């Protein structure tokens, strides 16, 4: 994945305290543009919908953490 970018979609109509929608786009290793939407359920701590590439999900979680959209963990 090259040129990976995320953008939050906060006007989705979903409650923002429980769910996050985000757009993603990147160039594949074959130089093909790829894009889509990830739906993350905060309460369940997982992505909903079709299974995604682990590298993409890890990058998305990092992005959500840097944006302050993941709940703080206690421990």
Secondary structure, 3 states (H helix, E strand, C coil): CEEEEEEECCCCCCCCCCEEEEEEEEECCCCCEEEEEEEEECCCCEEECCCCCHHHHHHHHHHHHHCCCCCCCCC
